[in-house]
Every structure is written in C-alpha cells, then in structure tokens.
Amino acid sequence: MLRGGLHIARLLGIDIYVDWSWLFIFLLITSNLAAGVFPQWHPEWSFWLSWLVAAVAAVLFFVSVLLHELSHSIVARARGMRVRRITLFLFGGVSNIEREPPAPLTEFLMALVGPLTSIVLGVVFLIIGSLTAGSAAAMSDPVASFARLDPLSTLLLWLGPINIVLGLFNLIPGFPLDGGRVLRSIVWAVTGNLHRATRVASAAGQFVGWTFIVVGIAMAFGAKVPVFGSGLIGGLWLAFIGWFLSSAAQSNYQQLLIHDLLEDVPVARLMKSNVPTISPHASVSSLIYDFIMKSDERGFTVVQDGRIVGLVTLEDVRKLPREAWEHTNIGQIMTPADQLVLATPEEDVSEAMDQLISRDVRQLPVVRNGELVGMLRRRDVVKWLQIQSGFAAGPMA
C-alpha cells in the first residue's frame, strides 16, 4: 500500500483509494465466513469453495460500501461541492469533500442518501437471493433452507441483511455517522448556527461512542447484551468501534473550531516571506549541504527566470541513493509546478490549510501572478492557532 492509500479506480470523475487497513477487515470478514458461518450453513461445501465464496462476499461488501460513499459524493457534487476522493478503510469508507455543506438541506440530503442506498441494496439483494433460492427459501426449517442454497443464493442472502444493518447503523444519531450529520442538519436548520449544531452532534457522537465502549467491555467480561450477544472478541470489537466514534466526534468538532479561527485570516499574515529558492539545474548535493543542512526548512521552491517551476522536499531527497547526489539535478526529483497546489496572499488560511491537510503536505508556495512571494508552512499555522486558542491542533501538526 502507498501512503494515503492505493489508487484502484476513477468513477464518475472521483478517484477511489483503498487504505492499508482495509486488508485487515477483508481478512476478518473472509475468515469469519469461511471458517465459521459457511461450514455451519453448508457442511457439504469443500474447504476451497467456502473460502472462495467468503472472499467474494468480502469484496462485494466493500463494493456496497463504495456505492454508499458514491451516493454521498453524487449528492455533494449535485449541490455544487467538489469531491476529491473516496477512500475505503477499516471502518468502511469516507468521502473527501472539499468543505462543509453550505446549507442544512445540503447536509441533510448528503447524509441521508448513504444509509438509504445501503438499505435499498440490502432489500434488492434479499429479493434476488430469494428468487434464485426458489423453493429452498420457502422451507420452514432455516437450517435445512440454508443447506439447500447454492453459492449465489447464499452470497445474496448474506449481503442483503448485512447492507440493511450497515444502513441502520449509520442512522444512529451520533457524529460523524450519517445519522449524526442528519441530526446536525436539523439542529442547524432550527438554530441557524452551524457551530452549535456541530457541538450537539459531536456530543451525541461521543455519547454513542462511550456507550459502545461500556457495552463492549461488559460483553468481554461475559455479559449477554440484547442484539450484540456476548463474547471477548465481539466485545473488544464493539469497544474499539466506540473508541473510534468518540475520537472522531471530538476531532470533527475541534476541526470546526480551527476552521473558525482561521477564517478571514489572509495567507499573507502567516506566510514566511523571503524564502530560499534553488535553481532546477543545481545538484542534489548542493541542495543538501547549502540549503537543508543550513536551515530548518523541509521544502524549497525551485525557481527559474523569476518564476516558480517546482518544489523539492526532504522526502524527495530521501528517495534518491546517496551515490546519485552529485550527478542528479533538482529538476529531476522536484514536483513540477503544474502538479503543485498554490496559495495566494489574499485567500483565507482556512482554505489553504484544507489543502495542506487533504494533500498531506507541510508547505504551500504562495504566488502572485506566477511569482513566488512566500511559503505557508503548516507548523506556522499550528503555532498561530496555539497562540490564539490555547489548545494544540493535534491532527494538523
């Protein structure tokens, strides 16, 4: 896997990535079905058939998650918002949308369409599965019914309920779940205050998260909980999900506070002026000894004839073997200007910081009419936030 995920496709103009953590849940679902569920339903199936159907089920489950996320993205684009990418990861998927929804109705529609998509998919899978199962699905004995199902019917009748559960789970009114976003849109519409609505939805998300943690720990110690059951593995998994939800709810609220602090602050106020520049014809060895070793900078703008042509960073140098430093020039390892995200002195730092975080970079060149006028560094923004607010911007540092 690559940093930030492995790019696997581009659908409807949106890049699709798979995070490394997806492999864990893929293996978990596959092994659970192949070693636990399918042998009980189909004791006559061979070892290889059980594992093959289980692997296909895991892949189709994540295709379902992808469709769930695509529905969010399609509504977002229809409402005038740009979607950068969709990433499938440990807990499902996430759509990377460039900014907060502009109005409560947009938030409501974007949030609701995801769970509805999952529920509709579940119902469709159940209907098709029942049709393909034929008389086996109509038997009064569930065990005998499943034993007579072919692999396709088994697959569909597993995907149906799991998608419905996914849709209903996402409707839980706790941020950042879709239900939490629905709650936020309603509070936002009633109060007219996005900040207050986010605080309410985040508090609900933390409550839900801590409830899962408590219930999960109780299950791990043998308590039998309605719907969830009991058991060490199930309890620890539920507690882990609760921890993730609680942390995500708190983080989302903090990000909104950060955005508020950075709004209406021009990039020119926080950028570093008179930044060092280097020629694309200079050697990598010169960059190391004359620039990197003599400053605390991690990125340097590459300039030719007064105009920016690229950016070279410490990470670029690390990819190059030591013996190649002398005979490799900066132009060969730099990121060209047409691939860079640039800021202007007049734009809000909040917008520039969104670019820093989404691109996972430490600095943005600041240009006016194609000429370099400064560098906006993530650490300078974090320092300003700490001075202004008194709290450390954890995920941004």
Order of alpha helices (4+ residues) and beta strands (2+ residues): beta-beta-alpha-alpha-alpha-beta-beta-alpha-alpha-alpha-alpha-alpha-alpha-alpha-beta-alpha-beta-beta-alpha-alpha-beta-alpha-beta-beta-alpha
